[in-house]
């Protein structure tokens, strides 16, 4: 805001107008995110999207799971946010516990609930 010489109130009003036009969306922490044309937005919680990494990247049980740094750049979120989501996957039993110098590994595959249309 200081770089452009506008107040916080003006910036919030601009993002509110952009939200009405579908060009911006609020994100946790009181921040805003610009939505670019043609960009698909996945609104699911980060821990669910991280669980999908196991199936999407075809990671086998016992194999190395991507690091926090890799995941933060892949999903465009901070490392602490990724760490919190990974803690949820650890408590669900999908990932092993990470320790200093030891990489997380996949302990189980996520269960998928599919409706049967018969």
C-alpha positions as CSV (number, residue, x, y, z in Angstrom):
1,X,0.0,0.0,0.0
2,X,2.8,2.4,0.8
3,X,4.4,1.7,-2.6
4,X,1.3,2.9,-4.3
5,X,0.3,5.6,-1.8
6,X,-3.1,4.2,-0.9
7,X,-4.6,3.6,2.5
8,X,-5.7,0.2,3.8
9,X,-9.3,1.2,3.5
10,X,-8.9,2.0,-0.2
11,X,-7.2,-1.3,-0.8
12,X,-9.9,-3.2,1.0
13,X,-12.6,-1.5,-1.1
14,X,-10.8,-2.3,-4.3
15,X,-10.5,-6.0,-3.3
16,X,-14.2,-6.0,-2.4
17,X,-15.1,-4.7,-5.8
18,X,-12.8,-7.3,-7.4
19,X,-14.5,-10.0,-5.4
20,X,-17.9,-9.0,-6.7
21,X,-16.5,-9.3,-10.2
22,X,-15.0,-12.7,-9.5
23,X,-11.5,-11.4,-9.8
24,X,-10.3,-11.7,-6.2
25,X,-11.0,-14.0,-3.2
26,X,-10.3,-13.7,0.5
27,X,-7.8,-16.1,2.0
28,X,-7.3,-16.9,5.7
29,X,-5.3,-14.4,7.6
30,X,-7.1,-11.3,6.3
31,X,-5.4,-11.4,3.0
32,X,-6.7,-11.4,-0.6
33,X,-5.8,-13.4,-3.7
34,X,-6.2,-12.3,-7.3
35,X,-7.9,-14.9,-9.5
36,X,-6.5,-15.0,-13.0
37,X,-8.6,-15.9,-16.0
38,X,-8.7,-19.6,-16.7
39,X,-7.3,-20.5,-13.3
40,X,-9.0,-23.3,-11.5
41,X,-9.3,-22.7,-7.8
42,X,-9.4,-25.7,-5.5
43,X,-11.2,-24.6,-2.3
44,X,-10.6,-27.9,-0.3
45,X,-8.6,-27.8,2.9
46,X,-4.8,-28.1,2.3
47,X,-4.6,-31.4,4.1
48,X,-7.0,-32.9,1.7
49,X,-5.1,-31.6,-1.3
50,X,-1.8,-32.9,0.2
51,X,-3.4,-36.3,0.7
52,X,-4.1,-36.2,-3.1
53,X,-0.4,-35.8,-3.7
54,X,0.1,-39.4,-2.7
55,X,-2.3,-40.7,-5.3
56,X,-1.6,-38.0,-8.0
57,X,2.2,-38.5,-7.9
58,X,1.7,-42.3,-7.4
59,X,3.8,-42.4,-4.2
60,X,4.1,-45.9,-2.8
61,X,3.9,-46.9,0.8
62,X,7.3,-46.4,2.4
63,X,8.4,-43.9,-0.3
64,X,9.6,-40.4,0.4
65,X,7.0,-37.7,0.6
66,X,7.8,-34.2,-0.8
67,X,9.4,-31.8,1.6
68,X,7.6,-28.8,3.2
69,X,9.6,-26.4,1.0
70,X,8.6,-28.3,-2.2
71,X,5.0,-28.4,-1.2
72,X,4.8,-24.7,-0.1
73,X,6.1,-23.6,-3.6
74,X,3.8,-26.2,-5.3
75,X,0.6,-25.0,-3.5
76,X,1.6,-21.3,-3.1
77,X,1.3,-21.2,0.7
78,X,3.8,-20.7,3.5
79,X,5.9,-23.5,5.0
80,X,4.2,-23.2,8.5
81,X,0.8,-23.6,6.7
82,X,2.1,-26.8,5.0
83,X,3.5,-28.0,8.3
84,X,0.1,-27.7,10.0
85,X,-1.6,-29.7,7.2
86,X,1.1,-32.3,7.3
87,X,0.6,-32.7,11.1
88,X,-3.0,-33.6,10.3
89,X,-1.9,-36.2,7.8
90,X,0.5,-37.6,10.4
91,X,-2.3,-37.9,13.0
92,X,-4.5,-39.6,10.4
93,X,-1.8,-42.2,9.9
94,X,-1.0,-41.4,6.3
95,X,2.5,-40.0,6.9
96,X,5.4,-40.9,9.2
97,X,6.6,-38.3,11.7
98,X,9.2,-35.9,10.4
99,X,12.3,-35.3,12.4
100,X,15.4,-33.2,11.8
101,X,17.4,-35.0,9.1
102,X,14.7,-37.6,8.5
103,X,12.3,-37.3,5.5
104,X,8.6,-38.0,5.9
105,X,7.4,-41.2,4.2
106,X,4.0,-42.5,3.2
107,X,2.6,-45.0,5.8
108,X,-0.8,-45.6,4.2
109,X,-2.8,-44.7,1.1
110,X,-5.8,-42.3,1.5
111,X,-9.2,-44.0,1.4
112,X,-11.5,-42.7,-1.3
113,X,-15.3,-42.7,-0.8
114,X,-17.0,-43.3,-4.1
115,X,-20.7,-43.6,-4.5
116,X,-21.8,-46.7,-6.4
117,X,-24.3,-45.8,-9.1
118,X,-26.0,-49.2,-9.8
